[in-house]
């Protein structure tokens, strides 16, 4: 019976080596340390791998090399584009150094994150990327016992588990609220994802409160709402807030998707922005600049966070010193015409 082309169970490294006219050691280097192989040889070996349909047994190889060339990455959701931008930036750096991503959605449940992490660690990744700073004790124990490089990117916490590359959500929340106060707004509402589930929302809310306190404005819990991320959720939150008496003069949404939903609701109802209500967001997604009116928001360099995180992991795995281990990439307040 003829061997089925591309069957990973039958194609061996020796078959690839014969096709490419190289040694098995060279094939192994292309798979594990491509930067150490001449470009022309690397292309020839890769072509042989593609033609043969060879799939390397990374687990078996890792027993000898103690490397799988895999980085495990956990993000809360794949629905939010901000995580995609970070993952794209990191992937560029990792792929250039011969690493691949194993991506998982951890959700907002600490138990789910712990279970997913345990599953990933069983595959022996070389390092772990986490877009969260809030972990269960079980997760922390798993990570510390793994003794592999870890980078966290949700917030500029101190100290982190290992390495941190991010920005201060607290400072960003304070900056946007201070901006609104400087524009003459006094009754400023704040809408965020549920704070118990989202450490970034919690820190932005704390920054909002600090800015109010610094201007001597009393905190009003009636001006604070929690809502899931989304256009409809943002619209509903705005309607609810404007139905209260006295109503807010401006609303600070902790995500652009919700803020744009509020802008669309204003268009449907004929409410002037910023005449009737000022609206601001967070993250400077593409929709923010295209909204009517264009949305004032906070811009975070998500791709840079990904690239810096990827490079820190690669350097650690290459045995290079990484200093500092806590990198602040900052943020920018993008002033447009919605407030």
Residue pairs with C-beta under 8 A, 6 or more apart in sequence:
3 10
4 10
5 52
5 53
6 52
6 53
7 53
8 53
8 54
8 55
11 52
11 53
11 54
11 55
12 54
13 24
13 27
13 28
13 54
13 56
14 24
15 52
15 54
16 27
16 45
16 48
16 49
16 52
16 54
17 23
17 24
17 26
17 27
17 48
19 48
19 51
19 52
20 26
20 27
20 41
20 44
20 45
20 47
20 48
21 44
22 41
22 44
22 45
26 37
26 41
26 45
27 45
27 48
27 49
28 61
29 36
29 37
30 37
30 41
30 42
30 45
30 46
30 49
31 56
31 61
31 69
32 61
32 65
32 67
32 69
32 98
33 98
34 42
34 98
35 97
35 98
37 45
48 54
58 68
58 69
58 70
59 68
59 123
59 124
61 67
61 68
62 68
62 124
67 126
67 317
68 123
68 124
68 125
68 126
69 98
69 99
69 100
69 126
70 99
70 100
70 101
70 102
70 123
70 124
70 125
70 126
71 90
71 94
71 99
71 100
71 101
71 102
71 125
71 126
71 127
71 128
71 129
71 310
71 313
72 101
72 102
72 104
72 117
72 120
72 121
72 123
72 125
72 127
72 128
72 129
73 87
73 90
73 101
73 102
73 103
73 104
73 128
73 129
73 130
73 131
74 104
74 105
74 106
74 113
74 116
74 117
74 120
74 128
74 129
74 130
74 131
74 132
75 83
75 86
75 87
75 103
75 104
75 105
75 106
75 131
76 83
76 105
76 106
76 107
76 108
76 131
76 132
76 198
77 83
77 105
77 107
78 84
78 103
78 105
79 229
80 229
80 255
80 257
81 285
82 283
82 285
82 300
82 302
83 131
85 302
85 303
85 306
86 131
86 153
86 302
86 303
86 305
86 306
86 309
87 101
87 103
87 306
88 303
88 306
89 302
89 303
89 304
89 305
89 306
89 307
89 309
89 310
90 101
90 129
90 306
90 307
90 309
90 310
91 101
91 306
91 310
92 306
92 307
92 310
93 306
93 307
93 310
93 311
93 314
94 100
94 101
94 310
94 313
94 314
97 314
99 126
99 313
99 314
99 317
102 120
102 123
102 125
104 116
104 119
104 120
105 116
106 112
106 113
106 116
106 117
106 132
107 113
108 194
108 197
108 198
110 134
110 135
110 136
110 139
111 136
113 132
113 135
113 136
113 139
114 135
114 136
114 138
114 139
114 142
117 128
117 139
117 142
117 143
118 142
120 128
121 128
121 142
121 146
125 148
126 148
126 149
126 317
127 148
127 149
127 150
127 151
127 313
127 316
127 317
128 143
128 146
128 148
128 149
128 150
128 151
129 150
129 151
129 153
129 309
129 313
130 150
130 151
130 152
130 153
130 154
131 152
131 153
131 154
132 152
132 154
132 199
133 152
133 154
133 155
133 157
133 160
133 164
133 199
134 154
134 199
135 143
135 161
140 161
143 150
143 161
144 161
149 162
149 163
149 312
149 313
149 316
149 317
150 160
150 161
150 162
150 163
151 162
151 163
151 164
151 165
151 309
151 312
151 313
152 160
152 161
152 162
152 163
152 164
152 166
153 164
153 165
153 166
153 305
153 306
153 309
154 166
154 169
154 199
154 200
155 166
155 167
155 168
155 169
155 170
155 199
155 200
155 203
156 164
156 166
156 167
156 168
156 169
156 326
156 328
157 164
157 166
158 164
158 326
159 326
160 325
160 326
162 325
163 309
163 312
163 313
163 316
163 322
163 325
163 326
163 327
164 325
164 326
164 327
165 305
165 308
165 309
165 312
165 326
165 327
165 329
166 305
166 327
166 328
166 329
167 300
167 305
167 328
167 329
167 330
167 331
168 203
168 328
168 331
169 199
169 200
169 203
169 204
169 207
170 203
170 204
170 206
170 207
170 210
171 207
171 331
172 204
172 207
172 282
172 298
172 300
172 331
173 203
173 204
173 205
173 206
173 207
173 208
173 210
173 211
173 252
173 254
174 207
174 208
174 210
174 211
175 207
175 211
175 298
175 331
175 333
176 207
176 208
176 252
176 280
176 282
176 298
176 333
177 188
177 190
177 207
177 208
177 211
177 212
177 252
178 211
178 214
178 215
179 280
179 296
179 333
179 335
179 339
180 188
180 250
180 252
180 278
180 280
180 339
181 188
181 211
181 212
181 215
181 217
183 250
183 278
183 339
185 249
185 250
185 278
185 339
186 217
186 249
187 220
187 223
187 246
187 247
187 248
187 249
187 250
188 208
188 212
188 223
188 248
188 249
188 250
188 251
188 252
189 223
189 224
189 225
189 241
189 248
189 250
189 251
189 252
190 204
190 205
190 208
190 223
190 224
190 225
190 251
190 252
190 254
191 224
191 225
191 226
191 227
191 234
191 237
191 238
191 241
191 251
191 252
191 253
191 254
191 258
192 198
192 201
192 204
192 205
192 225
192 226
192 227
192 253
192 254
192 255
193 201
193 226
193 227
193 228
193 229
193 254
193 255
194 201
194 226
194 228
195 201
195 202
195 205
195 226
196 202
200 254
201 254
204 254
204 282
205 224
205 254
208 252
209 219
212 218
212 219
213 219
222 244
223 241
223 244
223 248
225 237
225 240
225 241
227 233
227 234
227 236
227 237
227 258
229 255
229 257
229 258
230 257
230 258
230 261
231 257
231 258
231 260
231 261
231 264
232 261
233 258
233 261
234 253
234 257
234 258
234 259
234 260
234 261
234 262
234 265
235 261
235 262
235 264
235 265
237 251
237 253
237 258
237 262
238 251
238 261
238 262
238 265
238 266
238 277
238 279
239 265
241 247
241 248
241 251
242 248
242 271
242 277
248 277
249 277
249 278
250 274
250 277
250 278
250 279
250 280
250 339
251 259
251 262
251 277
251 278
251 279
251 280
252 280
253 259
253 262
253 279
253 280
253 281
253 282
254 281
254 282
255 281
255 282
255 283
256 281
256 282
256 283
256 284
256 285
256 287
256 288
256 295
256 297
257 285
257 287
258 281
259 279
259 280
259 281
259 282
259 288
259 295
259 297
259 338
260 281
260 287
260 288
260 291
260 295
262 279
263 273
263 279
263 291
263 292
263 293
263 295
263 338
265 271
266 272
266 273
266 276
266 277
266 279
267 292
271 277
273 279
273 293
273 338
274 293
274 337
274 338
274 339
278 338
278 339
279 295
279 296
279 338
279 339
280 295
280 296
280 297
280 338
280 339
281 288
281 295
281 296
281 297
281 298
282 297
282 298
283 297
283 298
283 299
283 300
283 302
284 297
284 298
284 299
284 300
284 332
284 334
287 295
288 294
288 295
288 297
288 334
288 336
289 295
289 336
291 338
293 336
293 337
293 338
294 336
294 337
294 338
295 336
295 338
296 333
296 334
296 335
296 336
296 337
296 338
296 339
297 333
297 334
297 336
298 331
298 332
298 333
298 334
299 331
299 332
299 333
299 334
300 329
300 331
301 329
301 330
301 331
304 329
305 329
308 327
308 329
312 322
312 325
312 327
315 321
315 322
316 322
